[in-house]
Amino acid sequence: MRRRRLIVLVIAVVAVVGAGAFAVLASDRIKGSAAQTAAAYFEAWRESDVGAMERLVYQPPSDFVTRHRQLSDKLGIQSIQLTPGQLRSTGESSAEIPFTGVRQLSELGAWPFESTLRLGVHDRAWKVLWTPETLHPLLKDGGTLEVDQIAGAPAELVTSEGDRIPNDSYAEPYLNQLKPELDRAGHGWRLLSKVPGRPDRQLLARQPKANVERTTLSRPVQAAAARALDGVEDSAIVAIRPRTGEILGLADRLANNFSAIRDTFPPGSVFKTITAAALLKSGLTPADQLPCPASYTIPFHRSFDNDGEVDRGVVSFADAFAYSCNTTFVEQATTRLRVEDLRQAASEWGFGQPIPTGIGGTCGSISGADDPDMLGADAIGQGGVEVTPLCMAALAASVQSGTWRSPRLLSKRQVSGIEGTAPGDVELDQGVVGALREMMAAVVDHGTASGSGLPAGVAGKTGTAEVSDGSRSHAWFIGYRDDLAFCVFVRNGGSGGGTAVPIAARFLNGL
């Protein structure tokens, strides 16, 4: 009996001791494993889930998330690949796992690296023991990583053929304006390691490419335009390819910082091209017979005279254009058109809107005064009408092609990038365009531009524009030959036929 009691007591004691031991073991059990924590950390890193990474770290620094995001932003990290190595124990409650990685940098491409993820048991769980070198070994001891620009050579602007721009081309102010815009694309990049007290160390580099940018300028056209202006002060030639709107030549010798693409001037009779377009739309034809007296007075309003007060009697509308009859155009405009009709015609040919060339630009403006005297003056390019030589070259190009195209000095993509808008095209009334071609051909055949040495096939319109301050008139000539349209402008140059046309002849014969 005594023996049985002793056995029961021993069993009870053993049970109590066993239960206590089990409780101690249960309370010291470690959650998870080093391998599981490492796998979870790498997966969160691949997914850029910095919050999940932070939860796996023992006592992460307060700027843990910020450090990771700033590094990604600063280096332009687009993605990261991580390949863990073999986990190895470094003690009873510590381990480490070497790993390799590849960061994809937006400016420099793939950047491989090696590091080590260290782990330890804290609060009965495996945690990542994070230090800055976990991100990259070079971040140890206060090191930083930075992506820096490598300055490239200044942009070299060349012709559309890839040749150097001719010397003394008179396009230099415009090309110099373009270079800062195009220089932005000429940088290279490098990845630097910076450690306090040590020289910077270059880790990766992408050297800048040779920054050669093609313009639309044609070497032979630009050279011919520049040489045609040699010795002609205060002058400009703008040449355009009608089927594309490309500026083939831009020779500008205008004084006092005037610009052939941004500053406007009275156009004189070259504006009759637009007035003629409006009159053709109203029902006139080139063959219609119209009076061209020496002087014409708008009923109850002012009088207008022909140049030299020449009376040509009755002529066709085409010849009134060819001889530049002021009186014909004033009479027809004030009896057939409203101010709004002339403004609408001008708008169809580019007026009232900016011209995105890559270096800015504008076309021109026309007064909106509802007054017969102003309408008569506007109809012959005086009054409230002002234009740029660029606009008048585009006008001639539009007659040749049948489409108004915004002139440009660079590709459409480059222009859009610089100015925020791409050049547009506007289809014109083909009946009007066909009639204008006939009328502009008459100007050179037997009108104000005849007998001036222009090569065969040229069509155009002369203009002599009076200046409000009493200075000498501006001289204009616009025209086209094959797939080349142009404007010659001489500020205070006198007669369009006497000054601008001979310059155009030198230009075209020099091609």
Secondary structure by P-SEA (a helix, b strand, c coil): caaaaaaaaaaaaaaaaaaaaaaaaaaacccccaaaaaaaaaaaaaacaaaaaaaaccccccaaaaaaaaaaaaacccbbbbbbcbbbbcccccccccccbbbbbcccccccbbbbbbbbbcccbbbbbcccccccccccccccccccccccccccccccccccccccccaaaaaaaaccccccccbbbbbbbbccccccccccccccccccccccccaaaaaaaaaaaccccccbbbbbccccccccbbbbccccccccccccccccccaaaaaaaaaaaacccccbbbbbccccccccccccccccccccccccaaaaaaaccaaaaaaaaaacccaaaaaaaaaaaccccccccccbbbbbcccccccaaaaaaaaaccccccccaaaaaaaaaaaacccbbbbbcccaaaaaaaccccbbbbbccaaaaaaaaaaaaaaaaccccccccccccccbbbbbbbbcccccbbbbcccccccccbbbbbcccccccccaaaaaaaaaaac
